[in-house]
């Protein structure tokens, strides 16, 4: 059996949740093999893309809780109507992909964090795990992202000044812009707690909604941000080890300091993965 290490990229290749990447660039094919697309089976029998997620191990992905309690609760059954697409760079609905590396696996069960409040606009505890019905086939195009080894390492990855990479198929700009067909990527710096609170105050959002289980990132000049439909996707930080670069999941795309996307003075809010490591391992292991 071939072994594909986690976190390694193969050679060559209310307040609104975040739905797209503004100011990003097209990803190269196979660049982010842990990025997955979530599709919802509709009443008409079609499949609709609604959020991103990250592969943690062969049978598990992590996403934002609001993805599941929002779109899925309104239009489907949490444990039977979600399909996870893997190995995709161009977003393709199940049954339409022209690439051999694409895999589509139904979800067996959703685990939403027990402290997430779907009726609140605070987006605290915005994290969920999806158990897949079948194990995925790991290879150059599909492999897991690394989790931080411990809370301390994870916290360092969301410190002020750290630059992380966000990827997604969300909207390409503020307002009623189309979602991306090609996976977008963008590098964004983590901002300070005070900067985030000031941005929320300027947007009229309660600063109490910004908790120790979140961090914010983005460009205060505007034009570079995660946006609606990027929700659930990864905020990744690279670390070198033994001459190789591994990518770690530091955050999950959650919401923003305002209701727009990429607006000057406003930032994206991310679920801090370091605060949920025990919860994640207690479920997937």
C-alpha positions in Angstrom: 0.0 0.0 0.0 1.3 3.5 -0.8 1.6 5.9 2.1 0.5 9.5 1.5 1.6 11.7 4.5 -0.9 14.2 5.8 -0.4 17.9 5.2 1.9 17.5 2.2 1.0 19.0 -1.2 1.9 16.6 -4.1 4.7 17.8 -6.4 3.4 19.6 -9.5 0.4 20.3 -8.8 -28.1 37.1 10.1 -24.7 38.3 9.8 -23.9 36.4 6.7 -21.5 33.5 6.9 -18.6 33.6 4.5 -19.3 32.4 1.0 -16.5 33.2 -1.4 -12.9 34.5 -1.8 -12.5 38.1 -2.9 -9.2 39.0 -4.5 -7.9 35.4 -4.8 -6.2 33.5 -7.6 -7.0 30.2 -9.3 -5.4 27.2 -7.5 -3.3 24.8 -9.5 -4.7 21.3 -10.0 -4.1 19.2 -7.0 -2.6 22.0 -4.9 -4.9 21.5 -1.9 -5.8 17.8 -1.8 -7.6 18.1 1.5 -10.1 20.7 0.3 -13.6 19.2 -0.2 -16.9 20.5 -1.5 -20.2 19.9 0.3 -23.2 19.2 -1.9 -26.8 19.0 -0.8 -29.4 16.8 -2.4 -32.4 18.9 -3.3 -36.1 17.9 -3.4 -35.7 18.0 -7.2 -33.0 15.3 -7.0 -30.2 17.7 -7.9 -27.1 18.4 -6.0 -26.3 22.0 -4.9 -22.9 23.2 -3.7 -23.2 25.0 -0.4 -19.9 25.0 1.6 -16.3 23.8 1.9 -14.7 21.4 4.3 -11.3 19.8 5.0 -10.4 16.1 5.1 -8.9 15.1 8.4 -8.6 11.3 7.8 -10.0 8.8 5.4 -13.6 8.9 6.7 -13.9 12.3 8.3 -14.1 16.0 7.2 -14.4 19.2 9.3 -16.6 22.2 8.4 -18.5 25.0 10.0 -21.5 24.2 12.1 -23.6 27.0 10.4 -23.2 25.2 7.1 -25.0 22.2 8.4 -27.6 23.9 10.6 -28.4 26.5 8.0 -28.6 25.2 4.4 -29.1 21.6 5.3 -31.7 22.1 8.1 -33.7 24.2 5.7 -33.6 22.0 2.7 -32.6 18.4 3.7 -31.7 15.7 6.2 -28.4 16.2 8.0 -27.4 12.6 8.0 -28.6 11.5 4.5 -28.6 14.4 2.1 -25.0 15.7 2.1 -22.4 14.4 -0.4 -18.7 15.3 -0.1 -16.7 15.9 -3.2 -12.9 15.3 -3.1 -10.1 15.6 -5.5 -11.6 18.7 -7.2 -10.1 21.9 -8.4 -12.9 22.8 -10.8 -16.1 22.6 -8.8 -18.1 19.7 -10.4 -21.4 18.4 -9.2 -21.6 14.6 -8.4 -21.8 12.7 -11.6 -20.5 15.5 -13.8 -16.8 15.5 -13.1 -14.5 14.7 -16.1 -11.5 14.0 -14.0 -10.6 10.5 -12.8 -9.3 11.7 -9.4 -12.7 13.1 -8.3 -14.5 11.1 -5.5 -18.0 11.7 -4.2 -18.9 10.1 -0.9 -22.2 10.5 1.0 -22.2 11.6 4.6 -23.2 9.0 7.2 -23.6 11.2 10.3 -23.0 14.9 11.2 -21.6 15.9 14.6 -22.3 19.6 15.4 -20.6 21.0 18.4 -23.0 20.8 21.3 -22.5 24.4 22.3 -23.2 25.9 18.9 -26.4 27.9 18.9 -28.1 27.9 15.5 -30.5 30.6 16.6 -27.7 33.1 17.6 -25.8 35.4 15.2 -22.7 35.1 17.3 -21.2 32.1 15.4 -19.4 30.8 18.5 -18.5 27.1 18.5 -18.9 27.2 14.7 -17.5 23.8 14.0 -18.9 20.4 12.9 -17.5 17.0 11.9 -18.9 14.9 9.1 -18.5 11.1 9.2 -18.4 9.7 5.7 -20.4 6.6 4.7 -17.3 5.1 3.0 -13.6 5.6 3.4 -12.1 7.7 0.7 -9.2 6.5 -1.5 -6.1 8.4 -0.5 -3.5 9.4 -3.1 -1.8 12.4 -4.7 -5.2 14.2 -5.3 -6.9 13.3 -2.0 -5.1 13.4 1.3 -5.7 14.8 4.8 -4.5 18.1 6.2 -2.5 18.1 9.4 -4.1 19.1 12.7 -1.9 21.0 15.2 -0.1 18.5 17.5 -1.4 20.3 20.6 -3.2 23.4 21.7 0.0 25.3 22.2 1.2 24.7 18.6 -2.3 25.6 17.3 -2.5 28.8 19.2 0.9 29.9 17.7 -0.6 29.3 14.3 -3.3 31.9 14.9 -1.1 34.5 16.5 -1.1 38.1 15.3 1.2 38.5 12.2 0.9 34.9 11.1 -0.1 34.6 7.4 -2.3 31.8 6.4 -3.9 30.6 3.2 -7.6 30.3 2.6 -9.2 28.4 -0.3 -12.7 28.0 -1.5 -15.3 28.1 -4.3 -17.3 30.9 -2.8 -18.4 34.2 -4.3 -15.8 36.2 -6.1 -16.7 39.6 -4.7 -19.1 41.6 -2.4 -22.8 41.5 -3.2 -24.5 39.3 -5.7 -21.4 38.1 -7.5 -21.1 34.5 -8.9 -19.4 31.7 -7.0 -16.1 30.4 -8.3 -15.8 27.4 -10.6 -12.1 27.0 -10.1 -10.8 26.7 -6.5 -9.6 30.1 -5.3 -6.7 30.7 -2.9 -5.5 33.8 -1.0 -2.9 34.6 1.7 -4.3 36.6 4.6 -2.6 37.9 7.8 -4.0 37.3 11.3 -5.1 40.5 13.0 -5.1 41.5 16.7 -8.0 41.0 19.1 -8.3 44.8 19.4 -8.3 45.3 15.6 -11.1 42.8 15.3 -13.2 44.4 18.0 -12.8 47.8 16.4 -13.9 46.4 13.0 -17.0 44.9 14.7 -17.8 48.1 16.5 -17.5 50.0 13.2 -20.0 47.5 11.6 -22.4 47.7 14.6 -21.8 44.2 15.7 -21.5 43.4 19.5 -17.9 42.9 20.4 -19.0 40.2 22.8 -19.6 38.0 19.7 -15.8 37.9 19.3 -14.7 35.2 21.7 -11.4 33.5 22.6 -12.4 30.6 20.4 -12.1 32.7 17.2 -9.4 34.7 15.4 -9.8 37.2 12.6 -7.7 37.7 9.5 -7.8 39.8 6.4 -6.6 43.0 4.7 -8.0 46.2 6.3 -7.5 48.0 3.0 -10.2 45.8 1.6 -10.5 43.6 -1.5 -9.0 40.5 0.0 -11.3 38.2 2.0 -13.2 35.0 2.4 -16.8 35.4 1.4 -20.2 33.6 1.4 -19.9 30.0 0.3 -16.3 29.8 1.4 -17.7 28.8 4.8 -16.4 25.7 6.3 -13.2 25.8 4.3 -9.6 25.9 5.8 -7.4 28.6 7.1 -4.0 26.9 6.7 -0.6 27.6 7.9 2.6 26.0 6.5 5.5 24.8 8.7 8.8 23.3 7.5 10.0 20.0 9.0 12.8 17.7 7.8 13.2 19.8 4.6 9.5 19.4 3.7 6.6 21.8 4.1 3.5 20.6 5.8 0.1 22.4 6.0 -1.8 22.6 9.2 -5.4 23.5 9.8 -5.4 26.6 12.0 -8.9 27.8 11.4 -12.3 27.1 9.7 -13.9 29.9 7.7 -16.9 31.1 9.8 -18.3 34.7 9.4 -17.0 38.3 9.3 -16.9 41.4 11.3 -19.6 42.9 9.1 -22.2 41.6 6.6 -20.2 42.2 3.6 -17.0 40.7 2.1 -13.7 42.4 1.4 -14.9 45.8 2.5 -12.3 48.3 3.7 -11.8 48.2 7.5 -13.6 44.8 7.8 -12.2 41.3 8.4 -13.0 37.6 8.3 -13.7 35.6 11.5 -12.4 32.0 11.8 -13.1 29.2 14.2 -9.8 28.6 16.1 -9.1 24.9 15.6 -6.7 24.8 18.6 -9.6 25.2 21.0 -11.4 22.2 19.6 -8.6 19.6 19.3 -9.9 17.5 22.3 -13.4 17.6 20.9 -12.2 16.6 17.4 -10.1 13.7 18.6 -12.8 12.4 21.0 -15.1 11.9 18.0 -12.9 10.8 15.1 -10.7 8.5 17.2 
